[in-house]
Amino acid sequence: MNAILLLPLGIVLLNVYALALVLLRAPLFRLPVYWPMVLNVGLSVAPAAVLGIGVLVVIAVVSLVPSQALLLGVIALVLVLWVLLLPNSAYLVTELNFSHRRPSGDPAPLWYDIVMVLSLALSGVLNMLMNVLLVQFAYVLLVRPNDNDPYRQPDSWVLVAVTLVLVSVGIYLGRYIRFNSWDLLHPSSFVRKLVEHLRVPAHLRTLAGFVVVHTLFFGLTYLVVVAPVVLMVAAVNQ
């Protein structure tokens, strides 16, 4: 079981390391703090925070107000908020464009910024994958509580694949149309901007390529990093 805990511990440490590199860049090289990166780190951990708060609310509902309708409503609300925020985690992969560097003579050495943006990108991707892993576990507990080997069934893996596709679409919307999760609070404006963007055939091709490439990347990373943990948990529970 200790080996299973290494994944979340490593992800937490990577987040701390990435944030430390962003904050230390300012005093080390006499530069202002690049606050968009700090904000993105916060947004990257927001989906996990939503899941944690959601679990606490579900426990409170079950303990204090045992209503199935209320419980389902809370779970649905938590999942909607989680899906809307989840692309913010993997969005850190877009920091690899080095847009934070000054075009002429940045005092921070390139080797420092390479490690910094790689740490940010990896922390964001792993944050997202860890979120998906937790939801896969929750799905199996709710849907297949009596199945002796639920991870041999395809449904939880299909859920993972669909979630990764949605994450890729969300990253595209954020990077190319500059949408944020809260833009959905204005649905008419959201739909209008989306339709205008997708009317351009070149944008449709870019969207398709972007989603395919990113989904395959996230899926392969999930298989390499997260799937072994799923199999270990399955073996422990048998």
Backbone as CSV, one residue per row, in Angstrom:
resi,resn,N_x,N_y,N_z,CA_x,CA_y,CA_z,C_x,C_y,C_z
1,MET,0.830,-1.209,0.000,0.000,0.000,0.000,0.864,1.257,0.000
2,ASN,2.038,1.172,0.635,2.935,2.326,0.646,3.339,2.735,-0.763
3,ALA,3.529,1.733,-1.638,3.891,2.036,-3.023,2.784,2.818,-3.719
4,ILE,1.521,2.549,-3.374,0.397,3.250,-3.984,0.398,4.720,-3.582
5,LEU,0.826,5.001,-2.355,0.838,6.377,-1.863,1.957,7.214,-2.472
6,LEU,2.917,6.570,-3.121,4.021,7.321,-3.711,3.554,8.243,-4.835
7,LEU,2.540,7.841,-5.574,2.064,8.671,-6.691,1.515,10.008,-6.198
8,PRO,0.528,10.040,-5.286,0.046,11.353,-4.830,1.116,12.160,-4.111
9,LEU,1.993,11.483,-3.349,3.070,12.210,-2.666,4.006,12.858,-3.678
10,GLY,4.378,12.111,-4.719,5.255,12.653,-5.749,4.623,13.818,-6.482
11,ILE,3.309,13.739,-6.735,2.619,14.826,-7.431,2.591,16.080,-6.568
12,VAL,2.329,15.930,-5.273,2.341,17.083,-4.366,3.717,17.740,-4.350
13,LEU,4.760,16.933,-4.240,6.122,17.479,-4.202,6.479,18.175,-5.513
14,LEU,6.027,17.621,-6.636,6.305,18.250,-7.929,5.606,19.604,-8.033
15,ASN,4.377,19.702,-7.526,3.670,20.982,-7.513,4.408,22.011,-6.665
16,VAL,4.870,21.578,-5.500,5.608,22.490,-4.615,6.900,22.944,-5.292
17,TYR,7.582,22.018,-5.929,8.839,22.334,-6.610,8.617,23.330,-7.747
18,ALA,7.586,23.085,-8.559,7.298,23.979,-9.688,6.957,25.379,-9.186
19,LEU,6.121,25.468,-8.159,5.754,26.771,-7.615,6.968,27.475,-7.018
20,ALA,7.835,26.717,-6.348,9.036,27.305,-5.770,9.939,27.885,-6.856
21,LEU,10.080,27.179,-7.971,10.911,27.694,-9.068,10.344,28.993,-9.625
22,VAL,9.015,29.070,-9.744,8.383,30.294,-10.260,8.632,31.458,-9.311
23,LEU,8.466,31.222,-8.015,8.607,32.307,-7.035,10.069,32.695,-6.824
24,LEU,10.979,31.722,-6.865,12.396,32.017,-6.647,13.033,32.714,-7.845
25,ARG,12.415,32.580,-9.005,12.962,33.221,-10.208,13.096,34.729,-10.018
26,ALA,12.160,35.312,-9.275,12.173,36.773,-9.087,13.372,37.247,-8.275
27,PRO,13.586,36.741,-7.051,14.739,37.233,-6.284,16.084,36.757,-6.829
28,LEU,16.101,35.583,-7.440,17.377,35.064,-7.936,17.911,35.895,-9.100
29,PHE,17.011,36.346,-9.969,17.457,37.031,-11.186,16.935,38.460,-11.281
30,ARG,16.436,38.972,-10.130,15.980,40.355,-10.046,14.927,40.670,-11.109
31,LEU,13.906,39.837,-11.082,12.783,39.988,-12.012,11.486,40.047,-11.216
32,PRO,10.438,40.635,-11.770,9.134,40.568,-11.098,8.579,39.143,-11.161
33,VAL,7.795,38.797,-10.180,7.147,37.479,-10.189,6.196,37.405,-11.378
34,TYR,6.263,36.310,-12.108,5.366,36.130,-13.250,4.050,35.530,-12.729
35,TRP,3.134,36.412,-12.333,1.931,35.987,-11.635,1.003,35.090,-12.441
36,PRO,0.927,35.206,-13.783,0.066,34.256,-14.509,0.421,32.791,-14.236
37,MET,1.723,32.499,-14.064,2.108,31.126,-13.753,1.629,30.720,-12.361
38,VAL,1.735,31.642,-11.408,1.258,31.351,-10.055,-0.245,31.094,-10.073
39,LEU,-0.978,31.924,-10.822,-2.421,31.730,-10.950,-2.739,30.387,-11.581
40,ASN,-1.982,30.014,-12.616,-2.225,28.737,-13.285,-1.964,27.554,-12.367
41,VAL,-0.984,27.676,-11.479,-0.739,26.607,-10.502,-1.954,26.463,-9.583
42,GLY,-2.485,27.601,-9.135,-3.685,27.546,-8.299,-4.866,26.928,-9.019
43,LEU,-5.072,27.322,-10.279,-6.166,26.743,-11.055,-5.951,25.258,-11.309
44,SER,-4.686,24.850,-11.373,-4.369,23.451,-11.638,-4.806,22.535,-10.496
45,VAL,-4.737,23.036,-9.269,-5.125,22.206,-8.116,-6.595,22.399,-7.758
46,ALA,-7.274,23.347,-8.423,-8.675,23.620,-8.106,-9.595,22.406,-8.290
47,PRO,-9.449,21.598,-9.358,-10.330,20.439,-9.492,-10.216,19.464,-8.321
48,ALA,-9.003,19.239,-7.823,-8.836,18.353,-6.675,-9.519,18.941,-5.446
49,ALA,-9.440,20.265,-5.303,-10.117,20.919,-4.179,-11.628,20.724,-4.273
50,VAL,-12.171,20.834,-5.494,-13.608,20.627,-5.699,-14.002,19.202,-5.318
51,LEU,-13.181,18.231,-5.729,-13.468,16.841,-5.359,-13.435,16.654,-3.845
52,GLY,-12.416,17.238,-3.192,-12.317,17.102,-1.740,-13.506,17.710,-1.029
53,ILE,-13.890,18.923,-1.425,-15.059,19.566,-0.816,-16.322,18.776,-1.123
54,GLY,-16.401,18.259,-2.347,-17.565,17.460,-2.727,-17.719,16.217,-1.877
55,VAL,-16.614,15.543,-1.583,-16.667,14.347,-0.726,-17.182,14.709,0.660
56,LEU,-16.690,15.828,1.196,-17.135,16.272,2.526,-18.629,16.590,2.528
57,VAL,-19.098,17.249,1.454,-20.523,17.583,1.369,-21.365,16.315,1.246
58,VAL,-20.892,15.353,0.450,-21.619,14.082,0.298,-21.706,13.359,1.645
59,ILE,-20.612,13.327,2.376,-20.620,12.691,3.705,-21.608,13.398,4.625
60,ALA,-21.631,14.742,4.566,-22.559,15.500,5.401,-24.008,15.197,5.034
61,VAL,-24.287,15.102,3.728,-25.656,14.806,3.282,-26.079,13.421,3.743
62,VAL,-25.205,12.445,3.568,-25.525,11.072,3.968,-25.748,10.991,5.474
63,SER,-24.959,11.743,6.241,-25.035,11.659,7.699,-26.203,12.458,8.282
64,LEU,-26.454,13.652,7.704,-27.408,14.566,8.315,-28.758,14.616,7.612
65,VAL,-28.729,14.526,6.283,-29.978,14.617,5.511,-30.021,13.455,4.531
66,PRO,-30.356,12.268,4.989,-30.308,11.089,4.109,-31.386,11.112,3.032
67,SER,-31.173,11.943,2.035,-32.112,12.063,0.918,-31.393,11.654,-0.363
68,GLN,-31.930,10.659,-1.073,-31.293,10.191,-2.295,-31.312,11.264,-3.377
69,ALA,-32.410,12.001,-3.466,-32.501,13.055,-4.483,-31.473,14.147,-4.216
70,LEU,-31.326,14.557,-2.960,-30.345,15.580,-2.621,-28.932,15.075,-2.863
71,LEU,-28.699,13.806,-2.519,-27.377,13.217,-2.720,-27.003,13.199,-4.197
72,LEU,-27.936,12.771,-5.044,-27.666,12.735,-6.484,-27.450,14.145,-7.037
73,GLY,-28.208,15.105,-6.520,-28.034,16.480,-6.962,-26.669,17.034,-6.601
74,VAL,-26.207,16.728,-5.385,-24.884,17.190,-4.954,-23.800,16.543,-5.800
75,ILE,-23.915,15.235,-6.035,-22.917,14.533,-6.840,-22.878,15.107,-8.260
76,ALA,-24.055,15.361,-8.840,-24.115,15.921,-10.203,-23.471,17.305,-10.242
77,LEU,-23.750,18.139,-9.241,-23.183,19.488,-9.208,-21.665,19.439,-9.082
78,VAL,-21.172,18.565,-8.206,-19.720,18.433,-8.018,-19.056,17.973,-9.312
79,LEU,-19.670,17.006,-9.991,-19.077,16.491,-11.223,-19.066,17.548,-12.329
80,VAL,-20.126,18.348,-12.422,-20.163,19.405,-13.445,-19.069,20.426,-13.180
81,LEU,-18.953,20.875,-11.929,-17.900,21.834,-11.587,-16.523,21.244,-11.842
82,TRP,-16.371,19.970,-11.521,-15.080,19.295,-11.694,-14.693,19.226,-13.168
83,VAL,-15.646,18.837,-14.018,-15.365,18.727,-15.460,-15.015,20.091,-16.043
84,LEU,-15.705,21.138,-15.584,-15.439,22.483,-16.101,-14.061,22.986,-15.688
85,LEU,-13.605,22.595,-14.495,-12.318,23.076,-13.992,-11.148,22.188,-14.407
86,LEU,-11.418,20.927,-14.740,-10.340,19.977,-14.986,-9.361,20.405,-16.083
87,PRO,-9.811,20.990,-17.208,-8.822,21.406,-18.217,-7.804,22.411,-17.698
88,ASN,-8.137,23.137,-16.616,-7.183,24.095,-16.056,-5.919,23.398,-15.557
89,SER,-6.045,22.146,-15.137,-4.871,21.410,-14.668,-3.909,21.142,-15.818
90,ALA,-4.403,20.467,-16.833,-3.542,20.112,-17.960,-3.169,21.315,-18.800
91,TYR,-3.863,22.439,-18.618,-3.564,23.649,-19.393,-2.126,24.120,-19.158
92,LEU,-1.529,23.718,-18.039,-0.151,24.121,-17.762,0.830,23.603,-18.812
93,VAL,0.413,22.609,-19.585,1.296,22.110,-20.637,1.553,23.190,-21.679
94,THR,0.656,24.174,-21.767,0.838,25.249,-22.740,1.893,26.258,-22.293
95,GLU,2.374,26.149,-21.053,3.443,27.044,-20.595,4.762,26.762,-21.325
96,LEU,4.820,25.682,-22.066,6.051,25.328,-22.780,6.365,26.303,-23.912
97,ASN,5.526,27.299,-24.123,5.807,28.261,-25.190,6.785,29.365,-24.756
98,PHE,7.181,29.383,-23.472,8.170,30.354,-22.966,7.738,31.802,-23.213
99,SER,6.434,32.059,-23.182,5.947,33.418,-23.431,6.325,34.382,-22.315
100,HIS,6.762,33.840,-21.176,7.116,34.696,-20.048,8.487,35.355,-20.214
101,ARG,9.322,34.831,-21.120,10.685,35.358,-21.275,10.691,36.667,-22.061
102,ARG,11.577,37.555,-21.661,11.731,38.813,-22.380,12.363,38.546,-23.749
103,PRO,11.841,39.181,-24.803,12.354,38.888,-26.149,13.810,39.281,-26.348
104,SER,14.300,40.249,-25.573,15.700,40.670,-25.745,16.423,40.634,-24.398
105,GLY,17.283,39.650,-24.254,18.155,39.591,-23.091,17.469,39.341,-21.773
106,ASP,16.760,38.227,-21.642,16.158,37.872,-20.357,17.261,37.503,-19.366
107,PRO,17.269,38.093,-18.165,18.338,37.800,-17.211,18.279,36.393,-16.630
108,ALA,17.141,35.750,-16.678,17.051,34.373,-16.193,17.647,33.432,-17.231
109,PRO,18.569,32.554,-16.821,19.175,31.643,-17.805,18.151,30.680,-18.382
110,LEU,18.384,30.300,-19.620,17.435,29.430,-20.308,17.297,28.084,-19.609
111,TRP,18.413,27.558,-19.069,18.336,26.244,-18.415,17.392,26.274,-17.213
112,TYR,17.364,27.397,-16.512,16.460,27.522,-15.358,15.008,27.508,-15.829
113,ASP,14.729,28.287,-16.871,13.354,28.372,-17.359,12.889,27.057,-17.985
114,ILE,13.810,26.320,-18.589,13.438,25.016,-19.156,12.950,24.088,-18.055
115,VAL,13.709,23.999,-16.963,13.306,23.133,-15.853,12.015,23.647,-15.220
116,MET,11.889,24.971,-15.122,10.695,25.552,-14.503,9.430,25.224,-15.292
117,VAL,9.467,25.453,-16.605,8.253,25.217,-17.400,7.973,23.726,-17.543
118,LEU,9.022,22.905,-17.589,8.795,21.451,-17.609,8.144,20.983,-16.320
119,SER,8.617,21.523,-15.190,8.027,21.165,-13.898,6.565,21.589,-13.840
120,LEU,6.283,22.796,-14.338,4.899,23.270,-14.373,4.025,22.378,-15.244
121,ALA,4.521,22.082,-16.448,3.742,21.266,-17.376,3.479,19.882,-16.802
122,LEU,4.522,19.256,-16.248,4.365,17.914,-15.680,3.438,17.924,-14.472
123,SER,3.572,18.952,-13.629,2.697,19.015,-12.453,1.241,19.147,-12.879
124,GLY,0.982,19.965,-13.903,-0.385,20.123,-14.371,-0.956,18.845,-14.961
125,VAL,-0.167,18.189,-15.805,-0.638,16.939,-16.418,-0.888,15.877,-15.348
126,LEU,0.025,15.755,-14.387,-0.140,14.752,-13.335,-1.294,15.108,-12.403
127,ASN,-1.496,16.400,-12.147,-2.676,16.797,-11.365,-3.948,16.314,-12.050
128,MET,-4.012,16.536,-13.355,-5.197,16.124,-14.103,-5.374,14.619,-14.067
129,LEU,-4.290,13.881,-14.292,-4.382,12.418,-14.305,-4.786,11.876,-12.938
130,MET,-4.283,12.498,-11.868,-4.652,12.055,-10.529,-6.140,12.287,-10.277
131,ASN,-6.656,13.416,-10.760,-8.091,13.673,-10.652,-8.903,12.609,-11.369
132,VAL,-8.478,12.271,-12.571,-9.195,11.260,-13.353,-9.119,9.903,-12.648
133,LEU,-7.973,9.598,-12.071,-7.832,8.344,-11.321,-8.823,8.289,-10.158
134,LEU,-8.939,9.375,-9.395,-9.859,9.407,-8.258,-11.303,9.211,-8.710
135,VAL,-11.657,9.829,-9.839,-13.019,9.669,-10.347,-13.240,8.250,-10.869
136,GLN,-12.223,7.649,-11.450,-12.346,6.250,-11.886,-12.581,5.342,-10.682
137,PHE,-11.839,5.579,-9.593,-12.051,4.803,-8.368,-13.477,5.002,-7.846
138,ALA,-13.921,6.269,-7.801,-15.262,6.560,-7.288,-16.335,5.903,-8.152
139,TYR,-16.138,5.945,-9.470,-17.092,5.313,-10.387,-17.207,3.814,-10.107
140,VAL,-16.072,3.161,-9.951,-16.082,1.716,-9.703,-16.775,1.404,-8.377
141,LEU,-16.506,2.209,-7.352,-17.138,1.975,-6.042,-18.652,2.136,-6.113
142,LEU,-19.119,3.098,-6.923,-20.552,3.354,-7.004,-21.271,2.390,-7.940
143,VAL,-20.638,2.076,-9.077,-21.314,1.303,-10.111,-21.062,-0.194,-9.978
144,ARG,-19.871,-0.586,-9.542,-19.524,-2.002,-9.454,-19.033,-2.367,-8.048
145,PRO,-19.835,-2.092,-7.015,-19.362,-2.358,-5.651,-19.178,-3.835,-5.345
146,ASN,-19.879,-4.714,-6.055,-19.821,-6.149,-5.772,-19.022,-6.937,-6.801
147,ASP,-18.390,-6.228,-7.727,-17.591,-6.889,-8.765,-16.215,-7.212,-8.209
148,ASN,-15.811,-8.484,-8.293,-14.515,-8.896,-7.753,-13.335,-8.357,-8.553
149,ASP,-13.557,-8.063,-9.822,-12.470,-7.551,-10.662,-13.022,-6.482,-11.603
150,PRO,-13.435,-5.331,-11.046,-14.141,-4.328,-11.869,-13.275,-3.672,-12.925
151,TYR,-11.953,-3.657,-12.716,-11.088,-2.944,-13.660,-10.799,-3.756,-14.919
152,ARG,-11.292,-4.991,-14.954,-11.228,-5.757,-16.200,-12.407,-5.417,-17.111
153,GLN,-13.387,-4.721,-16.563,-14.531,-4.289,-17.365,-14.173,-2.992,-18.084
154,PRO,-14.703,-2.779,-19.277,-14.260,-1.614,-20.077,-14.874,-0.290,-19.660
155,ASP,-15.980,-0.305,-18.882,-16.720,0.941,-18.682,-15.926,2.037,-17.970
156,SER,-15.159,1.685,-16.914,-14.408,2.724,-16.212,-13.279,3.278,-17.084
157,TRP,-12.744,2.436,-17.979,-11.684,2.901,-18.885,-12.255,3.772,-19.993
158,VAL,-13.488,3.473,-20.427,-14.164,4.348,-21.389,-14.409,5.710,-20.747
159,LEU,-14.792,5.707,-19.472,-14.980,6.962,-18.744,-13.687,7.782,-18.731
160,VAL,-12.572,7.118,-18.496,-11.272,7.791,-18.514,-11.010,8.403,-19.886
161,ALA,-11.233,7.624,-20.946,-10.964,8.105,-22.304,-11.832,9.308,-22.651
162,VAL,-13.118,9.243,-22.324,-14.026,10.359,-22.618,-13.589,11.608,-21.850
163,THR,-13.180,11.421,-20.596,-12.733,12.562,-19.794,-11.497,13.205,-20.394
164,LEU,-10.573,12.401,-20.881,-9.349,12.943,-21.480,-9.652,13.704,-22.768
165,VAL,-10.630,13.235,-23.521,-11.053,13.968,-24.728,-11.622,15.329,-24.335
166,LEU,-12.475,15.348,-23.312,-13.063,16.607,-22.860,-11.992,17.571,-22.357
167,VAL,-10.981,17.040,-21.680,-9.880,17.885,-21.213,-9.156,18.516,-22.391
168,SER,-8.893,17.721,-23.422,-8.201,18.238,-24.608,-9.020,19.330,-25.292
169,VAL,-10.333,19.111,-25.390,-11.203,20.128,-25.979,-11.170,21.401,-25.129
170,GLY,-11.207,21.230,-23.816,-11.178,22.382,-22.929,-9.893,23.187,-23.057
171,ILE,-8.767,22.501,-23.190,-7.490,23.201,-23.365,-7.494,23.979,-24.676
172,TYR,-8.027,23.376,-25.738,-8.102,24.073,-27.025,-8.940,25.345,-26.901
173,LEU,-10.098,25.229,-26.230,-10.971,26.393,-26.088,-10.280,27.500,-25.302
174,GLY,-9.493,27.115,-24.313,-8.790,28.112,-23.526,-7.640,28.752,-24.276
175,ARG,-6.921,27.965,-25.054,-5.727,28.471,-25.741,-6.082,29.255,-27.000
176,TYR,-7.053,28.775,-27.782,-7.317,29.379,-29.086,-8.487,30.357,-29.098
177,ILE,-9.477,30.142,-28.214,-10.607,31.077,-28.170,-10.542,31.914,-26.895
178,ARG,-9.585,31.602,-26.036,-9.357,32.328,-24.796,-10.545,32.234,-23.851
179,PHE,-11.225,31.079,-23.878,-12.312,30.847,-22.938,-11.751,30.496,-21.571
180,ASN,-12.491,30.875,-20.532,-12.254,30.409,-19.182,-13.469,29.611,-18.727
181,SER,-13.306,28.814,-17.668,-14.411,27.989,-17.187,-15.636,28.839,-16.865
182,TRP,-15.421,30.039,-16.304,-16.550,30.874,-15.898,-17.246,31.550,-17.069
183,ASP,-16.701,31.427,-18.288,-17.396,31.976,-19.458,-18.726,31.273,-19.703
184,LEU,-18.873,30.065,-19.162,-20.130,29.341,-19.327,-21.264,29.984,-18.538
185,LEU,-20.920,30.914,-17.644,-21.969,31.661,-16.945,-22.699,32.601,-17.898
186,HIS,-22.117,32.819,-19.080,-22.751,33.649,-20.120,-22.924,32.773,-21.367
187,PRO,-23.888,31.859,-21.345,-24.000,30.843,-22.409,-24.211,31.413,-23.800
188,SER,-24.988,32.488,-23.932,-25.241,33.015,-25.273,-23.956,33.554,-25.897
189,SER,-23.170,34.276,-25.116,-21.903,34.794,-25.621,-20.933,33.661,-25.919
190,PHE,-20.946,32.636,-25.049,-20.067,31.482,-25.240,-20.381,30.779,-26.555
191,VAL,-21.648,30.495,-26.774,-22.055,29.780,-27.994,-21.755,30.616,-29.231
192,ARG,-22.004,31.927,-29.156,-21.763,32.787,-30.319,-20.290,32.784,-30.706
193,LYS,-19.404,32.950,-29.720,-17.967,32.957,-30.016,-17.508,31.601,-30.535
194,LEU,-18.057,30.529,-29.952,-17.662,29.193,-30.385,-18.086,28.925,-31.821
195,VAL,-19.321,29.288,-32.155,-19.822,29.064,-33.512,-19.016,29.883,-34.514
196,GLU,-18.741,31.136,-34.192,-17.952,31.980,-35.094,-16.567,31.387,-35.332
197,HIS,-15.973,30.838,-34.289,-14.636,30.252,-34.432,-14.669,28.998,-35.294
198,LEU,-15.655,28.141,-35.070,-15.687,26.854,-35.760,-16.238,26.954,-37.179
199,ARG,-16.740,28.121,-37.555,-17.181,28.297,-38.945,-15.999,28.297,-39.912
200,VAL,-14.836,28.567,-39.400,-13.637,28.602,-40.248,-13.117,27.175,-40.409
201,PRO,-13.065,26.618,-41.623,-12.630,25.231,-41.816,-11.243,24.947,-41.234
202,ALA,-10.335,25.909,-41.329,-8.993,25.687,-40.800,-9.032,25.495,-39.284
203,HIS,-9.950,26.176,-38.608,-10.073,26.023,-37.165,-10.574,24.628,-36.811
204,LEU,-11.485,24.098,-37.615,-11.981,22.740,-37.368,-10.857,21.718,-37.496
205,ARG,-10.015,21.897,-38.512,-8.887,20.971,-38.684,-7.910,21.083,-37.519
206,THR,-7.666,22.313,-37.080,-6.768,22.509,-35.944,-7.344,21.883,-34.687
207,LEU,-8.642,22.058,-34.466,-9.308,21.465,-33.307,-9.171,19.946,-33.320
208,ALA,-9.444,19.334,-34.473,-9.361,17.875,-34.573,-7.942,17.381,-34.293
209,GLY,-6.958,18.016,-34.920,-5.580,17.601,-34.692,-5.146,17.819,-33.263
210,PHE,-5.519,18.958,-32.700,-5.157,19.289,-31.319,-5.717,18.252,-30.351
211,VAL,-7.001,17.936,-30.513,-7.656,17.001,-29.586,-7.079,15.594,-29.718
212,VAL,-6.856,15.145,-30.942,-6.298,13.805,-31.141,-4.906,13.691,-30.532
213,VAL,-4.039,14.648,-30.834,-2.658,14.584,-30.344,-2.606,14.665,-28.824
214,HIS,-3.356,15.601,-28.238,-3.308,15.763,-26.787,-3.969,14.587,-26.059
215,THR,-5.085,14.083,-26.619,-5.750,12.948,-25.969,-4.849,11.720,-25.972
216,LEU,-4.173,11.469,-27.084,-3.253,10.326,-27.138,-2.103,10.506,-26.148
217,PHE,-1.594,11.730,-26.053,-0.513,12.001,-25.089,-0.986,11.746,-23.660
218,PHE,-2.148,12.299,-23.303,-2.674,12.095,-21.955,-2.987,10.625,-21.703
219,GLY,-3.546,9.945,-22.718,-3.880,8.534,-22.553,-2.657,7.665,-22.341
220,LEU,-1.615,7.899,-23.126,-0.388,7.130,-22.955,0.255,7.413,-21.603
221,THR,0.211,8.670,-21.176,0.752,9.009,-19.861,-0.053,8.329,-18.763
222,TYR,-1.358,8.264,-18.932,-2.216,7.583,-17.959,-1.856,6.108,-17.866
223,LEU,-1.635,5.485,-19.017,-1.285,4.061,-19.021,0.065,3.811,-18.356
224,VAL,1.017,4.711,-18.577,2.362,4.515,-18.034,2.431,4.835,-16.544
225,VAL,1.777,5.943,-16.137,1.941,6.443,-14.772,0.834,5.961,-13.836
226,VAL,-0.402,5.989,-14.310,-1.539,5.780,-13.426,-2.068,4.354,-13.461
227,ALA,-2.126,3.744,-14.625,-2.684,2.397,-14.739,-2.010,1.397,-13.805
228,PRO,-0.678,1.426,-13.619,-0.077,0.497,-12.650,-0.640,0.664,-11.240
229,VAL,-0.974,1.898,-10.856,-1.577,2.115,-9.539,-2.965,1.486,-9.487
230,VAL,-3.731,1.635,-10.568,-5.054,1.014,-10.638,-4.940,-0.494,-10.468
231,LEU,-3.981,-1.094,-11.147,-3.806,-2.545,-11.056,-3.368,-2.971,-9.670
232,MET,-2.523,-2.150,-9.008,-2.109,-2.473,-7.633,-3.289,-2.418,-6.669
233,VAL,-4.129,-1.380,-6.825,-5.315,-1.270,-5.981,-6.250,-2.464,-6.228
234,ALA,-6.413,-2.835,-7.493,-7.256,-3.980,-7.823,-6.722,-5.254,-7.189
235,ALA,-5.399,-5.425,-7.217,-4.789,-6.626,-6.630,-4.961,-6.650,-5.123
236,VAL,-4.849,-5.472,-4.475,-4.995,-5.397,-3.019,-6.429,-5.745,-2.605
237,ASN,-7.417,-5.334,-3.420,-8.810,-5.533,-3.065,-9.328,-6.926,-3.378
238,GLN,-8.526,-7.710,-4.090,-8.997,-9.070,-4.436,-8.777,-10.030,-3.265
